Amino acid sequence: MTHKSQRTQLRGETRVRHRALSCAGKHLPAVALFCMLVAQPGHLDAQDRTALKENAAVVERFAVRERFAETVPTATADTTDQASISMYTALGLTSAYYAASLFVLSQTWYKDRALVPFHFYNDNRAYLQVDKLGHMFGAYVYSYIGYHLLRESGFSRDESLLYGATLGLVLQTPVEIMDGIHEGYGFSWGDMAANAMGSALVLVQEALFREQLV
């Protein structure tokens, strides 16, 4: 075989190796190493060796990018799992605390009140609306604290709005139900409206302005 034929054959082999490097995909570093080992430096001229080294460098850069990209979803998944665990823990502790609070309330506030069938009571014109202001303010405080605690714990804005900004209404509804089954009180739609307004004040401002203007 003539010297010219040998060079032509070597150049053809080099092109094949370059093609393998560019198509290696996920195992790019291993393919690059294999091609560099197979390509004997003594059989290639300086131009061929330089091209092979440059191609190997490009392969390595692509491999680094791919490894980095693969780690991102894992980190996101871990963060999501941690947030879910924190959510369940917060719900469990809040539920336990609130159940204990309702029990204490039933033994103190309603201690001298007999249990009666569920009934309604319209007190919208009573107490100079101070009672309604108290319901609204209490719901606002609960919702404000709930929203910001969830945000500080790493939950998304939407999750915090859904589970935190509605906390006032969620916590005060059972108290209203207890009013409905005790003598001398009653379930009040006016109180429920005030509770909803307090929570809505937090939710709407955070949703529209991302802060509390009022």
C-alpha positions in Angstrom: 0.0 0.0 0.0 1.4 3.4 -0.9 2.1 6.2 1.5 -0.8 8.2 0.0 -3.2 5.3 0.4 -2.2 4.9 4.1 -2.8 8.6 4.8 -6.2 8.4 3.1 -7.1 5.3 5.2 -5.9 7.0 8.4 -7.9 10.1 7.6 -11.0 8.0 7.0 -10.5 6.2 10.3 -10.1 9.6 12.1 -13.3 10.9 10.6 -15.1 7.8 11.9 -13.7 8.4 15.3 -14.8 12.0 15.2 -18.3 10.9 14.2 -18.4 8.5 17.1 -17.4 11.3 19.5 -20.1 13.6 18.3 -22.9 10.9 18.5 -21.8 9.3 21.8 -24.7 10.9 23.9 -24.8 10.1 27.6 -21.5 8.2 27.6 -19.4 10.9 25.9 -16.4 10.8 28.3 -16.0 7.1 27.9 -16.3 7.3 24.1 -13.7 10.0 24.0 -11.2 8.0 26.1 -11.8 5.0 23.9 -11.2 6.9 20.7 -8.0 8.5 22.0 -6.6 5.1 23.0 -7.5 3.5 19.7 -6.0 6.3 17.7 -2.3 5.6 18.0 -0.5 9.0 18.0 2.3 7.6 16.0 0.0 6.8 13.0 -1.5 10.3 12.8 0.0 13.6 11.7 0.0 16.7 13.9 -3.2 18.1 12.3 -5.2 14.9 13.0 -4.0 14.7 16.6 -4.9 18.3 17.2 -8.4 17.8 15.7 -8.9 14.7 17.9 -7.9 16.5 21.1 -10.2 19.5 20.3 -13.1 17.1 19.7 -12.4 15.3 22.9 -12.5 18.7 24.8 -15.8 19.5 23.2 -17.1 16.1 24.2 -16.1 16.7 27.8 -17.8 20.1 28.0 -21.0 18.5 26.7 -20.7 15.7 29.3 -20.3 18.3 32.2 -23.4 20.1 31.0 -25.4 16.9 30.9 -24.3 15.8 34.4 -25.2 19.2 35.7 -28.7 19.1 34.0 -29.3 15.6 35.5 -28.7 16.9 39.0 -31.2 19.7 38.8 -34.4 17.6 38.8 -33.1 15.5 41.6 -32.5 18.6 43.7 -36.0 19.9 42.9 -37.5 16.6 43.7 -35.7 16.5 47.1 -36.9 20.0 47.8 -40.5 19.1 46.9 -40.3 16.0 49.2 -39.1 18.1 52.1 -41.8 20.6 51.5 -44.4 17.9 51.5 -43.1 16.4 54.8 -43.1 19.9 56.3 -46.7 20.4 55.2 -47.9 17.2 56.7 -46.0 18.0 59.9 -47.5 21.5 60.1 -51.0 20.1 59.4 -50.6 17.4 62.1 -49.3 19.8 64.8 -51.9 22.4 64.0 -54.8 19.9 64.0 -53.6 18.5 67.4 -53.3 21.9 68.9 -56.6 23.1 67.6 -58.4 20.0 68.8 -57.0 20.5 72.2 -58.1 24.2 72.1 -61.6 23.3 71.2 -61.8 20.8 74.1 -60.6 23.5 76.5 -63.1 25.9 75.0 -65.9 23.4 75.5 -64.9 23.0 79.1 -64.7 26.7 79.9 -66.6 29.0 77.6 -69.5 26.5 77.1 -69.3 24.9 80.5 -72.6 26.2 81.8 -74.4 25.9 78.4 -76.6 22.9 77.6 -76.2 21.1 74.3 -79.1 21.6 72.0 -80.0 20.7 68.4 -78.1 22.7 65.8 -79.7 26.1 65.3 -79.0 29.6 63.8 -78.9 33.0 65.5 -79.0 36.4 63.8 -76.9 38.8 65.8 -76.0 41.1 63.0 -77.5 44.2 64.7 -76.2 43.3 68.2 -73.1 44.5 70.1 -72.7 47.6 67.9 -70.9 45.4 65.3 -67.9 45.1 67.7 -68.4 41.3 67.6 -68.2 41.3 63.8 -65.0 43.4 63.9 -63.5 41.0 66.3 -64.3 38.0 64.0 -62.8 39.8 61.0 -59.7 40.9 62.8 -59.1 37.5 64.3 -59.5 35.8 60.9 -57.1 38.3 59.4 -54.4 37.7 62.0 -54.7 33.9 61.6 -54.5 34.1 57.9 -51.6 36.6 57.9 -49.6 34.4 60.2 -50.4 31.3 58.3 -49.5 32.7 54.9 -46.1 34.1 56.0 -45.2 31.0 58.1 -45.7 28.9 55.0 -43.7 31.2 52.8 -40.8 31.3 55.3 -41.0 27.5 55.4 -40.2 27.2 51.7 -43.7 26.7 50.3 -44.7 28.3 47.0 -46.8 31.4 46.8 -49.8 29.6 45.5 -49.6 26.9 48.3 -49.2 29.6 50.9 -52.3 31.4 49.6 -54.3 28.3 49.5 -53.4 26.8 52.9 -52.2 29.8 54.8 -54.3 32.8 53.7 -57.5 30.8 54.3 -56.4 29.7 57.8 -58.6 32.3 59.6 -61.8 31.1 58.1 -60.8 27.4 58.6 -60.0 27.9 62.3 -63.0 30.0 63.2 -65.6 27.9 61.5 -65.6 25.1 64.1 -66.1 27.7 66.8 -69.2 28.9 65.0 -70.5 25.4 64.8 -70.0 25.0 68.5 -72.1 28.1 69.0 -74.8 26.4 66.9 -75.1 23.5 69.3 -75.1 25.3 72.6 -78.0 27.0 74.4 -77.8 30.8 74.4 -75.7 31.0 71.3 -76.3 30.0 67.6 -74.6 29.6 64.3 -74.4 33.1 62.8 -74.0 33.8 59.1 -72.9 37.3 60.0 -70.0 35.9 62.0 -69.1 33.6 59.1 -69.2 36.5 56.7 -66.9 38.5 59.0 -64.5 35.5 59.2 -64.4 35.2 55.4 -63.8 38.9 55.0 -60.8 38.7 57.4 -59.2 35.9 55.4 -60.1 37.4 52.1 -58.4 40.7 53.1 -55.1 38.8 53.4 -55.6 36.6 50.3 -56.7 39.3 47.9 -54.0 41.8 48.8 -51.2 39.1 48.5 -52.7 37.9 45.3 -53.0 41.3 43.7 -50.2 43.4 45.3 -47.9 40.8 46.9 -48.1 42.9 50.2 -50.6 44.1 52.8 -51.7 47.6 51.9 -54.4 47.8 54.6 
